[in-house]
Amino acid sequence: MRGPFSRLRQRRTDERELGTGLWRRGHDRFARALDRYWQVLLDERTPGSLSDAEHNGLVHAGNELTDRLAVVRDLAVRLHAAHPGDDDQHIPPTTAAVHRELSRAAHELAATAQAVAMARRSHGGTAAVGRHAERTLRHVDRAVELAAGL
């Protein structure tokens, strides 16, 4: 856990690089969903019914998703620099497809966290987690592809 001054410096950096508008919200939704994934997976208070192999597979999937957070941040920083629009709900038409893919990625990541919770409680398998995680990665990759054409 970071201290208050570290959090303050990070908040200032985020505001400088991401602003407070559209691209910051997109980044933050992805980051919150990723935090939720790890909270659910590593929750010691709730007994889980995952085997060691399943748990290790979910940790590996989480690591892959965590690696994409840097990609999402870089993309959001670049898009904010090109299309700031702070505190604005307006999505520039040229970036609408990229925004849509980032939103879908965050949504799929939240669904991935939900699938982990279900798997831990024996209400579903880890295959659902894998499907959602793969869709998340595809949406991030697609957003990067679309942004390259801008």
VOGU-3710 file (C-alpha; in Angstrom, 3 decimals, decimal comma):
1> mrgpfsrlrq> 0,000/0,000/0,000  1,293/3,403/-0,954  1,493/6,313/1,439  -0,524/9,529/1,168  2,251/11,518/-0,530  2,835/8,803/-3,099  -0,887/8,695/-3,885  -0,958/12,494/-4,194  1,980/12,485/-6,622  0,318/9,734/-8,662
11> rrtderelgt> -2,961/11,667/-8,758  -1,141/14,764/-10,045  0,690/12,710/-12,663  -2,593/11,136/-13,765  -4,268/14,522/-14,087  -1,351/15,881/-16,114  -1,085/12,859/-18,429  -4,710/11,704/-18,631  -6,682/14,818/-17,759  -10,023/14,430/-16,032
21> glwrrghdrf> -12,245/13,622/-18,963  -13,034/10,850/-21,368  -9,673/9,081/-21,557  -9,076/9,251/-17,817  -12,439/7,617/-17,182  -11,665/4,888/-19,710  -8,316/4,150/-18,090  -9,745/4,255/-14,576  -12,598/1,847/-15,427  -10,070/-0,671/-16,728
31> araldrywqv> -7,843/-0,203/-13,661  -10,781/-0,616/-11,245  -11,922/-3,792/-12,976  -8,375/-5,145/-12,781  -8,197/-4,314/-9,069  -11,484/-6,135/-8,575  -10,122/-9,195/-10,399  -7,207/-9,425/-7,971  -9,384/-8,718/-4,927  -11,732/-11,553/-5,813
41> lldertpgsl> -8,960/-13,986/-6,695  -6,855/-13,332/-3,615  -9,672/-12,945/-1,074  -8,619/-15,002/1,931  -11,888/-14,466/3,816  -13,973/-16,407/1,305  -13,156/-20,085/1,018  -12,447/-21,079/-2,539  -12,817/-24,417/-4,219  -10,074/-24,000/-6,814
51> sdaehnglvh> -7,328/-26,527/-7,233  -3,733/-25,307/-7,187  -3,531/-25,697/-10,973  -6,728/-23,683/-11,487  -5,562/-20,987/-9,080  -2,195/-20,766/-10,851  -3,997/-20,498/-14,201  -6,080/-17,598/-12,893  -2,971/-15,898/-11,526  -1,341/-16,277/-14,945
61> agneltdrla> -4,436/-14,800/-16,629  -4,381/-11,944/-14,118  -0,742/-11,268/-14,910  -1,552/-11,091/-18,631  -4,382/-8,653/-17,907  -2,144/-6,595/-15,619  0,415/-6,280/-18,413  -2,293/-4,704/-20,582  -2,940/-1,932/-18,066  0,265/-0,231/-19,244
71> vvrdlavrlh> -0,969/-0,513/-22,839  -4,328/1,014/-21,893  -2,603/3,826/-20,004  -0,256/4,586/-22,904  -3,177/4,633/-25,300  -5,219/6,900/-23,025  -2,269/9,288/-22,608  -1,755/9,517/-26,379  -5,454/10,036/-27,056  -5,748/12,662/-24,330
81> aahpgdddqh> -2,830/14,563/-25,857  -4,470/14,491/-29,292  -8,131/14,917/-28,175  -8,240/16,403/-24,637  -11,907/17,255/-24,040  -11,610/17,394/-20,226  -14,809/17,191/-18,185  -16,673/16,662/-21,411  -18,995/13,807/-22,312  -18,374/14,407/-26,003
91> ippttaavhr> -16,567/11,595/-27,806  -14,679/12,891/-30,846  -16,062/11,066/-33,912  -12,584/10,083/-35,073  -11,926/8,273/-31,784  -15,371/6,773/-31,181  -14,326/3,269/-32,239  -11,266/3,351/-29,966  -13,369/4,575/-27,053  -15,911/1,818/-27,707
101> elsraahela> -13,189/-0,873/-27,653  -11,701/0,486/-24,415  -15,157/0,509/-22,840  -15,761/-3,050/-23,979  -12,370/-4,101/-22,599  -13,214/-2,651/-19,179  -16,645/-4,290/-19,267  -15,182/-7,684/-20,183  -12,566/-7,343/-17,458  -15,313/-6,702/-14,911
111> ataqavamar> -17,101/-9,796/-16,231  -13,821/-11,697/-15,854  -13,686/-10,736/-12,168  -17,271/-11,891/-11,775  -16,421/-15,206/-13,435  -13,540/-15,657/-10,968  -15,939/-15,099/-8,083  -18,320/-17,686/-9,522  -15,507/-20,197/-10,088  -14,223/-19,750/-6,547
121> rshggtaavg> -17,672/-20,586/-5,243  -18,056/-23,622/-7,520  -20,818/-21,969/-9,583  -18,860/-22,110/-12,798  -15,572/-23,231/-14,174  -12,380/-21,441/-14,950  -13,116/-21,794/-18,673  -15,519/-18,836/-18,387  -12,739/-16,776/-16,829  -10,491/-17,639/-19,765
131> rhaertlrhv> -13,121/-16,677/-22,320  -13,722/-13,291/-20,699  -9,994/-12,660/-20,291  -9,369/-13,461/-23,970  -12,144/-11,081/-25,019  -10,633/-8,380/-22,811  -7,252/-8,817/-24,480  -8,837/-8,751/-27,946  -10,661/-5,487/-27,178  -7,441/-3,861/-25,963
141> dravelaagl> -5,571/-5,082/-29,046  -8,354/-3,789/-31,295  -8,281/-0,381/-29,573  -4,540/-0,168/-30,183  -5,028/-1,103/-33,856  -7,724/1,504/-34,314  -5,679/4,198/-32,557  -2,725/3,496/-34,839  -4,875/4,599/-37,773  -5,626/8,014/-36,240
//
